[in-house]
Amino acid sequence: MKIDKKHIHILIIIACIFAILSGTFVLTMVQKFLLQMKDVRQRRIHLLCETDYQALLDACIELSKKVDKGELTAGKWYIIRRNPDAEMYGFPKVILDLAPSYIIIKSDGNVIMEMLGGFNHFGISVSPNVSEKPVFGDRELIPGLWYYDDNYNEDPKYDQKIDRLISKYMGILGVAD
């Protein structure tokens, strides 16, 4: 089978169109990834450096008590950010201001507030018995309020990075204490 110049030109045009479309797709995906990484950083800074830790702890304990009273369902994933659950509008303002992805209040009273999810889990975990370390807890911010982050599993020096982040932005923002 002989390929003439006309067919070669058509194949080259098709290859160029494919390359352009592929490049555009890859560029779009890279751009979305970079924007998401910026969002991750901003959410981490907001949680660790702009949040009143005691108010957040009190809010989580309040949610735990609502489960005990039957006002909220134990084990339910309360979606906050995307397609929010109706019940979440009664959640404390400090939690709504953080706009976590979801909150789970376990039957044992533990509260897990997931800030992101997917490829980069981090958030807050609280046990109703503040002297106990909850299941998810890498760093105690104040007694009873624990920060968790997937990066602790991958980087033994991750706590130092969090120290630097808090030191850098707490001085600028000076809200959380």
N, C-alpha and C positions, 0 to 999 in steps of 0.2 A: 504494500500500500504506500503510495506516494503522497506526501503532504505538500500542497502547493503554498505559495506565499500568502494567499488570501486566508487560508486556514491558520497559518502561523500568526498572522496579524490578529485574527480573532482570538486565538489562544492567549496572545500577549495582552490584549485588551481585557479579556476575562481575568487573567492573572493580576493585572494592575487594579482592576475594580475590587477583586477579592482582597488584595493587599491593603488597599485604602480602607475598605470596610473593616477588615481585621484590625488594622492600626487604630481606627477610630474607636472600635469596641475596647481594645486594650487601653487606650488613652482614657476613655470614659471610666473604665473600671479602676484604673490607677487613681484618677481624680476622685472618685467616690471613696476609695480606700483612704486616701490622704485626708479628705474631709472628715471621714469617720474617726480617724486617729486624732485629729484636732478636737473633735467632739469628745472623745474619750478623755483626753487631757483636760479639757475645760470642765467636764463633769467631775473628774477626780479632784481638781483644784476647788471646785465649788463645794464638794462634799467635805474635803479635808480642811479647807482654809477659810471658807465663808459661812460655815454652819455652826450654830450654837449647839455644841455637843450635848449639853444638859437638856436643852429643849427637845432635841432629837431622841435622847434616851427616854425622857418622860412621855413623848408621843408614842414611842414603840411600846412602852409599858401600858399606856392607855389602850392601844389596840389589843394587846394581850388580854387585858381585863374585859374588853368588849366580847372576846371569844368566850370567856368564862361566864358572862351574862347572857350569852346566846344571841348577841346583837350582830356578830360576825361569825362566819363559818370557818372552823378549824380546817387547815389543809388546803383551803381554796387559794388559788393564785389570783390575787386582786390586781388586775391590769390597770396601770396608771397612765402610761404615756400614749400607747396606741390602742384605739378602741376601748376607752376606759370603762370600767364597771361602774354602774350607778352608785353603788355603796361607797365608792372611794371619795365621793364628794363630801362625805362626812368625816373624812380622815383629817388629822391635825394639819394645820397650814404648813408647818415646818417640813412635813413629809411631802406635801403637794408641791411646795416650792422647789424641792430637789428633783421633782419629776422622774422618779425611778421607773424602770420598766415595769416592775411588778413587786408586790409584797405577798409573802406567805406568812400566815400566823399558824404555827403548828399546834396540835392538840396539847402538847406539853407546855404551851405558852411561849415557845421560842418565836421570835420575829426575825424574818430574813427580808431585807430590803435590797433587791438586786438593781443596781444602777444601769447595767448594760446588758450583759449576756452575750450569747453567740461565741465569738472567738476571744472575748476579753471580759471575763466575769469579775465584777468587784461590787462591793456594797457594804452594808451594815448588818450586823447580827446582834441580837439581844436575847438574853435568857431572863425569864421572869425572876429567877434567883440571881441577882446581880453578882453574887460571889462565884457563880459557876461560869466557866468558859463555854460558850455555845459551840455547836458542831462546827460552824463556819466562824473562824476567828483567827486572824494572823497577828493582829496588833490591837491592843486595848487602847482606845483613845482617852477614855475616862473610865473609872470603875463601872463595869457593866455594859459599856458600849464598845463593840468590837468591829474593827475594819477587816474585811477579807478581800483578797485579790489573787487571781490565778498566777500573777507574776511571782508571788512568793514561792510557788512550787518549782519555778524554772530558774530563779536567780537567788542564790543564798545571800547575796548582798542587797536584796531588794529593799529591805528596811532602811538602809542608808539612803537609797533614792527617795523614799518617802520622807525621810528626815529632811533632805535637801529641799524637796518640794514644799513641805510645810514651812521650813525656815524661810525660804524665798518668798512665798506668797502670803504667809501669815504676817510677816513684817509689813507688807504692802497693804493688805486688806484688814488684818488685825481684828477679825470678828470672832472666830472660834477660840474658845478657851475652856 
